[in-house]
Amino acid sequence: MPQGKVTSVPDDGLTTRQRRRQAVLAVHTGPGKGKSTAAFGMALRAWSAGWPIGVFQFVKSEKWKVGEEAALKALGGLDKTPVTWHKMGEGWSWIQRAGSERDHAAEAAEGWAQIKRDLAAETYKFYVLDEFTYPMKWGWVDVADVIATLADRPGTQHVVITGRDAHSDLMAAADLVTEMTKIKHPMDAGRKGQQGIEW
């Protein structure tokens, strides 16, 4: 796609402007670093366009403060473009706590139910469903329901889903799929994540 030129034009009866204004479903998947970071980059563009943003994090702990959250919340407070941040669970995919009384499957299901309500109400123009591939992979959220809901979402609501191991049906339904591959990572050399790079 050199110089932003499309490779083919569908025979759908739409004008270029109508096609340009269609809602986008994006999926960032793969074993490499940068899936969430890329999604938050898209959210910055959405903020710049004046779109209300809803971020739903399904894996990262409520206690884990990420730089993107601080930045987007600060930007959301600057003008009329709101940024709302929701955290579901307490980082259950990375930390399985023995004896935990939390039902993470139920929390993930309720998170998805809230997203469905927001989509129906057109609460946001841009949604980041961060690490949302995991609840689908583990069977906590039905993949077919996600695909059908997103296909039928009203208006022009853009959605980006991040996480490893995205379901093949989700990727087939998406307009944009990017797979992050890992060539090299500091952890390969025994280095832990660091502030400003990992969070």
N, C-alpha and C positions, 0 to 999 in steps of 0.2 A: 504494500500500500504506500508507494512513494508519494511524497508531497501531499498526503491526505486524500489521495484519489481512490475511489472505490474500485474494487476489482470486477464487480458485476452489478447490474441494476435489475432488481426483480421486477417481474411483470405483475405488480400488485395494484396498479392504478393510483398509487400515492405519488405526491410530488416530493421533490428532494427535501423541501422544508418540512413536510409532514413526516417523512421518515426520520429526519433529524430530531424531531420532537417526541419520538416514541420512547417509552420507558425502557430502561436497560436493566437486565439481570446479569450481574457479573459474578464470577466465581474465581477466587484466588486459592489455589490448592498446590499440593506438592510438598516434598520434604525439605525444601530450602527455606531460609530465613527471608522475611520481608512481606509475607502475605497480609498481615494486619497493617503493617506500615504502609503498604501500597493502598489499602482500603482507606486509611486515614488521610492519605494524600488526596484521594478522590473526595473525601469529606471536606477537606480544605477548599477544593474547587467548588463544591456545592455551597459551602458557606459564602465564598466570594460571589456566587451567583444569587445569594439571598434566599437560599432554600432552608427551611426548617429541617434539622437533622436529628435523627434518633439513633443512638448507638446502643446495641444490645450485646453485652459480652457474656458468653456462655461458659467460659472456662476460667478466666482470670479471677483471682480471689477479690472479694470485696475490700480486703485489706491491702491489696497490691495496687500501688499508685503508679500509673504509667504516665509518661510524659505527654502522650497524645491527649489523654484525658484532661490534664491540667491546661494544655494549650487550647484545645477546642472549647472547654468550659469558659476560659478567659475570653476567647473570641466571641462566644455566644453571649457574653455579658456586655459586649461593646455596643451593640446596636439591636435592631429589630429581628435579627436572625437567631432564633433560639437553637441551642444544642442541648439535648437531653440525654443523659447517660444512665443506663440500666445495667446492673451486674446480677447475673443469675448464678447462685451457688457460691462455693468458696474454693474454687480451683480444683474441683474434684477429679479432673482428668489427670492432673499431675500429682496430686496428693490424696491418696485414698486413706482417710483417717480411720483407724480401727475404733470401733465403738461410737462413731459419729451417729447422732440421732437425726441428722438431716437426710431427707429423701431427695437426693439430687435428681433422680429421674422425674419426680413430681415437680421439682423446681424448674427443670428444663421444659417440661410440658406446659407449665403455667407461663413461662417466658414466651413460648411459642404462641400460646393463647392470647397473650397481651399483644404480640406483634400482629396477630390476625385482627384483633380489635382495632389497633392503630391503622392497619392497612384499610380496613372497611371504612373507618372514619376519615381517612386521608390526613392523619395527624401530622405526618412528615412528608417531605418531598424526597429525602435521601435517607436510606437506612443502611447501617453497618451491622450485619449479623456476624459478629466476630467469634471465631471458633465454633460456628454453628454446624459444621460437618460432623462433629463428634456426637452430639445427641442423635443425629440421624444414623450414624454408623452403629451406635450402641442400641438402636431400636427404641429410644426414649421419645423420639418424635418421628412420625410416619413420613417417609420420603414422598410418597404419592400425594399426601395431603399438602406438603410444602409446595410441591410442583404445581398442583391444581390451584392452590391459594394464590401463588405468585402469578400464575398465568391469568387469573381472573381479577387481579387487583385493579381497582378503579383509578381513573385519572392517569397522571404521569408520575408515578412513584418509582424512583430508582432504588435498586437493592444490590448490595454487594455482600457476598457470603465468603467467609474465610475458613481455612482449616485444612489439614491433611486429609487424604483419602476421601475426597468428594465422591459421592455416589455417581455412577455413570449416567443414570437417568437425569440427575440434577445438571450435570455438565451438558447433556444433550439439550435440555430445556433452556439453558443460559444463552444469552446473546454474546457474552464475552467470557472466555475461560483462559486463565493464565496459570501455567504450572511453574512454580518456583523450584528450580533444581539446586542441589548443593554441590558445589565444586570443592569448596574448602571452608572451614569454619574454625574460629579460635578454640572452640571446645575440643576439636580434634587434637589440639596441642595441650590439652589439660587446663585451658583458661576458662574460668567461670564468666557468666554474663556480667556486664558492667553498666552502671548508670550512664545514661546519655547514648548508649549503643543498644542495649537490650530493653531498657524501659525508660 
